[in-house]
Amino acid sequence: MWHACGLTRPWNDPRADLDQARAGATSTVLVARRAGVVVGTVMAGVDGHRGWVYYLGVQPGEQGRGLGSALLRAAEAWLGAHGARKVQLMVRTGNPVSGFYAGHGYAVQDCLVLGRWLEPAAG
Ligand SMILES: CC(C)(COP(=O)(O)OP(=O)(O)OC[C@H]1O[C@@H](n2cnc3c(N)ncnc32)[C@H](O)[C@@H]1OP(=O)(O)O)[C@@H](O)C(=O)NCCC(=O)NCCS
């Protein structure tokens, strides 16, 4: 489903991301099911300061029916219950989804997101 939603990238292993988020006490993956089949997901985690949302996606044939909104609200509730007071997320450049988030009260933040890969731990 994540592939169909365009959420995967060659440098990320979605299975490893899923397992890591589900294994942690401060992260989770919530799903929406129709007739037992997963048709939507959202990953949420608190980092000790903020809550973050990843992998929000709804199966293309199921979009536009409120599932994405319900998943986002569920993630916010989960994060709030786990101590987060602010929720943040990253939207890839070129993804036209900003309007969806704006409709849920999300605004562009006055900061630049930087990142770097860590080398695997030795031993
Ligand atoms: C973003 C996404 C999860 C929304 O899920 P959804 O189930 O279609 O959303 P909803 O049905 O709850 O839509 C809620 C509102 O957002 C609007 N909306 C949905 N997608 C939108 C978009 N791409 N741009 C602007 N508005 C959008 C809907 O029109 C609806 O507005 P309304 O309440 O005024 O009618 C879904 O489009 C998706 O899976 N996209 C591909 C994956 C992706 O890019 N995820 C975000 C990664 S940061």
The ligand as a MOL file (V3000), in Angstrom:
LIG
                    3D

  0  0  0     0  0            999 V3000
M  V30 BEGIN CTAB
M  V30 COUNTS 48 50 0 0 0
M  V30 BEGIN ATOM
M  V30 1 C -2.9360 12.7580 1.9230 0
M  V30 2 C -3.9050 11.5960 2.0330 0
M  V30 3 C -3.4730 10.6770 3.1780 0
M  V30 4 C -5.3030 12.1490 2.3360 0
M  V30 5 O -6.1550 11.0340 2.5830 0
M  V30 6 P -7.6950 11.0890 2.1740 0
M  V30 7 O -8.3540 9.9220 2.8000 0
M  V30 8 O -7.8210 11.2530 0.6970 0
M  V30 9 O -8.1170 12.4560 2.8770 0
M  V30 10 P -9.5810 12.8840 3.3200 0
M  V30 11 O -10.6200 12.1630 2.5390 0
M  V30 12 O -9.6650 12.7740 4.8000 0
M  V30 13 O -9.5600 14.4170 2.8710 0
M  V30 14 C -9.7630 15.4410 3.7880 0
M  V30 15 C -9.7240 16.7580 3.0570 0
M  V30 16 O -8.4400 17.0020 2.4820 0
M  V30 17 C -8.5770 17.2890 1.0990 0
M  V30 18 N -7.4380 16.7430 0.4020 0
M  V30 19 C -7.1290 15.4370 0.2770 0
M  V30 20 N -5.9910 15.3150 -0.4280 0
M  V30 21 C -5.6080 16.5870 -0.7460 0
M  V30 22 C -4.5210 17.1180 -1.4650 0
M  V30 23 N -3.5930 16.3250 -2.0310 0
M  V30 24 N -4.4310 18.4700 -1.5820 0
M  V30 25 C -5.3600 19.2720 -1.0350 0
M  V30 26 N -6.4130 18.8200 -0.3450 0
M  V30 27 C -6.5270 17.4880 -0.2170 0
M  V30 28 C -9.8670 16.6360 0.6820 0
M  V30 29 O -10.3880 17.3030 -0.4570 0
M  V30 30 C -10.7230 16.8400 1.9110 0
M  V30 31 O -11.2240 18.1460 1.9130 0
M  V30 32 P -12.7380 18.4460 2.3790 0
M  V30 33 O -12.8330 17.9260 3.7920 0
M  V30 34 O -12.8440 19.9280 2.2840 0
M  V30 35 O -13.5810 17.6950 1.4330 0
M  V30 36 C -3.9950 10.8100 0.6950 0
M  V30 37 O -4.2420 11.7370 -0.3490 0
M  V30 38 C -2.7470 10.0240 0.3580 0
M  V30 39 O -2.5960 8.8650 0.7820 0
M  V30 40 N -1.8450 10.6160 -0.4440 0
M  V30 41 C -0.6520 9.8900 -0.9140 0
M  V30 42 C 0.3480 9.6920 0.1920 0
M  V30 43 C 0.8900 11.0200 0.7030 0
M  V30 44 O 1.3400 11.8760 -0.0430 0
M  V30 45 N 0.8490 11.1560 2.0520 0
M  V30 46 C 1.3700 12.3440 2.7240 0
M  V30 47 C 2.8410 12.2200 2.9470 0
M  V30 48 S 3.5090 13.6750 3.7410 0
M  V30 END ATOM
M  V30 BEGIN BOND
M  V30 1 1 1 2
M  V30 2 1 2 3
M  V30 3 1 2 4
M  V30 4 1 2 36
M  V30 5 1 4 5
M  V30 6 1 5 6
M  V30 7 2 6 7
M  V30 8 1 6 8
M  V30 9 1 6 9
M  V30 10 1 9 10
M  V30 11 2 10 11
M  V30 12 1 10 12
M  V30 13 1 10 13
M  V30 14 1 13 14
M  V30 15 1 14 15
M  V30 16 1 15 16
M  V30 17 1 15 30
M  V30 18 1 16 17
M  V30 19 1 17 18
M  V30 20 1 17 28
M  V30 21 1 18 19
M  V30 22 1 18 27
M  V30 23 2 19 20
M  V30 24 1 20 21
M  V30 25 1 21 22
M  V30 26 2 21 27
M  V30 27 1 22 23
M  V30 28 2 22 24
M  V30 29 1 24 25
M  V30 30 2 25 26
M  V30 31 1 26 27
M  V30 32 1 28 29
M  V30 33 1 28 30
M  V30 34 1 30 31
M  V30 35 1 31 32
M  V30 36 2 32 33
M  V30 37 1 32 34
M  V30 38 1 32 35
M  V30 39 1 36 37
M  V30 40 1 36 38
M  V30 41 2 38 39
M  V30 42 1 38 40
M  V30 43 1 40 41
M  V30 44 1 41 42
M  V30 45 1 42 43
M  V30 46 2 43 44
M  V30 47 1 43 45
M  V30 48 1 45 46
M  V30 49 1 46 47
M  V30 50 1 47 48
M  V30 END BOND
M  V30 END CTAB
M  END
